[in-house]
């Protein structure tokens, strides 16, 4: 029986559902499929498998660090057939092509590529201090004991923007 290693990264379940559907199709074609979600476990090496599949979401037009780090340490594939799939929320950029190019550069032979829109959990503009409160903390040894001491040392400051300039909004 032919064996397939299907590696994917799914943080919120969308890529996992797609990987499960692909695995069901491969099983119906006679493959023994080993699934590996990189969010919970380290993938095994593709040696001993007849097919390699890698699935990933697009994070800010690029591959997630988990996937790119795995591709960096992946040993040469020596002609091993591979397929890849990419899910994206708004626009994937070159993430899918980067994945395909990395696997081809390792000596793999591409047999398929799939991309589709998945769930969109865009949080690019929600970093600390930007659209919500910023709390600057001092080391414990510097922490003030009273409110007046806090003002003097300026260790704890809470800022909340009342109005955002239009030039920093993503749709402007």
Steps between C-alpha positions, in 0.01 A plus 500: 500500500630846412569740786447877513628743760265799519646786702297812564477794736156579638452738789123543484383191311447619143817348355438188709160447337656536155780258591239252626307520173819448298594206724157342446546528123846344519371216718228427246775481236680234706754707695585460866506863623686629805373845604718741696382839629814706564314706760496196731782269395825485310474340158686183422748476215360416158738206451302181448199679355383490139338846505548818702228760551545835673216739579519844646308819556640822358612731780541857378578388142767254619540153642471463878830462682421138594472399136798704375720366783400143412577559133838645594610186691331253265746259342514461121191326365679317216206506259230425760160607361339779700188711498422815691195698595452853626212668681471876525262758640539804283790469258771229510778700337782270393463257791383209285775547245760528778384165636510334159838649414652388832384142453616494137834644612538206737479265203131411524276439201177703511186304422236746621418837650175627647407835650174637631354761728482395863396678817639850543637585844691811400664669796777695337411833656436370850838524658555624852482875526350559159124464514460406863653592832872504548629414844869551560620297796812547706699216654364391839785672686400833345128472558353796685308452822262794459327693223716809550814288476367346178459845349849597611666190358271489196505121505134442436345698219174416335430655165190469296482680168184703468522530124709315245654683207349375175841435349561197724171323442522200264216615275619859449 
